[in-house]
Amino acid sequence: LSMGAQFIASSGSMKNLGLETVLFSLLLGLFIRNIIKVPEWLKSGIQSEFYIKIGLVMLGASVLFSEIMKAGFFGLLQAVIVVVSVWYFAYWMAKKMKIDEELSIMMASAVSICGVSAAIATAGAIKGDSKKLSYVVSLVLIVAIPMMIFMPLIARWLGLSDEVTGAWLGGTIDTTGAVVASGTIAGDIALKFSTIIKFSQNILLGVAAFLISIYWTYKQVEKNIDSEKPTLKIIWERFPKFVLGFIIVSLIFSFVVSPETAEVTGKTIKSYQSLWFNLAFICIGLETRFKDIIELDRGRPLVVFLTAQLFNIIVTLVVAYVLFQI
């Protein structure tokens, strides 16, 4: 099933749309769960959390500290300003709309950091509900399509320079495939800058996942222990160890392995990482009913996501203009 989804996503027409394979994996799983029926013999293989954690540890091989140097000071500065401001705005708004904390954190990370990967990493860090993850990822991938098409046209209409356009696209569009497609529409210089900014935000994923893991673990431990302070031992026992695996792999590929070896093996590992994520989303689809996604919190998460994305677009445009135009 996973390889079938990968085959569909790799076809020319789908590639041109900038749609990621995980969307087709999710749709295929949902189709089987809701239209046909999940056969008994397949149920024992449905282990989405297990597949996600393996894929995330592999993701560390492509999040290299050397990319920080390529991004330069302004690229990294933009990434930090945008990620922090957009994350807190999205989280604050979600809490104002009375959305549960689990979904609020997943949406805030997806909008502010790097879309699908951030949503998956956050869900793994807080042991999030797979239905909520499915919802957030679906929103990320669907909203990325009009942004990918119209933002280069808006940039041209506003008369932005190629550098500002690229920084704007890379800082707002949530999927790497859509960033590349959009940057290609805007031109070579814009493509280069959009990719650099996107890499800068991807690098912050490890830091964010680590901080979210500590916060969530401490909070859960605090809730479950009566009149006893959470100790470091208890927090360590409940801390999601895959986050450490992610960081260790990133450190090895950044500082131990030679850059040439890291580049070559990183591409191979990325293909395996994609396979594990596809497996995870097949499973999430097989566990989820359409009704659960559509009726989730009576549409309030959709309002929060779209508002946060609009805030992201405006803030990133201002920051990109100040850093790369003035």
PEZISUL-V866238 format. One record per residue. PHI is phi as a letter, one per 20 degrees, with the letter a starting at -180 (NA if undefined). BURIAL is I if it has 9 or more other C-alpha atoms within 8 Angstrom, else O. Layout:
PHI|BURIAL, PHI|BURIAL
This chain:
NA|O, f|I, f|O, f|O, f|I, f|I, f|O, f|I, f|I, e|I, f|O, g|O, f|O, f|I, f|I, f|O, f|I, m|I, e|I, e|I, f|I, f|I, f|I, f|I, f|I, f|I, f|I, f|I, f|I, f|I, f|I, f|I, f|I, e|I, d|O, e|O, a|O, f|I, f|O, g|O, f|O, e|O, f|O, f|O, e|O, e|I, c|I, g|I, f|I, f|O, f|I, f|I, f|I, f|I, f|I, f|I, f|I, f|I, g|I, g|I, f|I, d|I, d|I, d|I, f|I, f|O, f|I, f|I, f|O, f|O, f|I, m|O, f|O, f|I, f|I, f|I, f|O, f|I, g|I, f|I, f|I, f|I, f|I, f|I, f|O, f|I, g|I, f|I, f|I, f|I, f|I, f|O, f|I, f|I, f|I, f|O, e|O, m|O, e|I, f|O, f|O, g|I, f|I, f|I, f|I, f|I, f|I, f|I, f|I, f|I, f|I, e|I, e|I, b|I, m|I, g|I, f|O, f|I, f|I, f|I, f|I, f|I, f|I, f|I, f|I, d|I, l|O, f|I, f|O, f|I, f|I, f|I, f|I, g|I, f|I, f|I, f|I, f|I, f|I, g|I, f|I, f|O, f|O, f|I, f|I, f|O, f|I, g|I, e|I, e|O, f|I, f|I, f|I, f|O, f|I, f|O, f|O, f|O, m|O, f|I, f|O, f|I, f|I, f|I, g|I, f|I, f|I, f|I, f|I, f|I, e|I, d|I, f|I, e|I, d|I, f|I, g|I, f|I, f|I, f|I, f|I, f|I, f|I, f|I, f|O, f|I, p|I, f|O, f|I, f|I, f|I, f|I, f|I, f|I, f|I, f|I, f|I, f|I, f|I, f|I, f|I, f|I, f|I, f|I, f|I, f|I, f|O, f|O, f|I, f|I, f|O, f|I, f|I, f|I, g|O, f|I, f|I, f|I, f|O, f|O, f|I, f|I, f|O, e|O, d|I, e|O, l|O, c|O, f|O, f|I, e|O, f|O, f|O, f|I, f|I, f|O, f|O, e|O, f|I, f|I, f|O, f|I, f|I, f|I, g|I, g|I, f|I, f|I, f|I, f|I, f|I, f|I, f|I, e|I, c|O, e|O, f|I, f|O, g|O, f|O, f|I, f|I, f|O, f|O, f|O, f|I, f|I, f|O, f|I, f|I, f|O, f|I, g|I, f|I, f|I, f|I, f|I, f|I, g|I, f|I, f|I, g|I, f|I, f|I, f|I, f|I, e|I, d|I, e|I, g|O, g|O, f|I, f|I, f|O, e|O, g|O, l|O, l|O, n|I, f|I, g|I, f|O, f|O, f|I, f|I, f|O, f|O, f|I, f|I, f|O, g|I, g|I, f|I, f|O, f|I, f|I, f|I, f|O, f|I, f|I, f|I, f|O, f|I, d|I, d|I, f|O
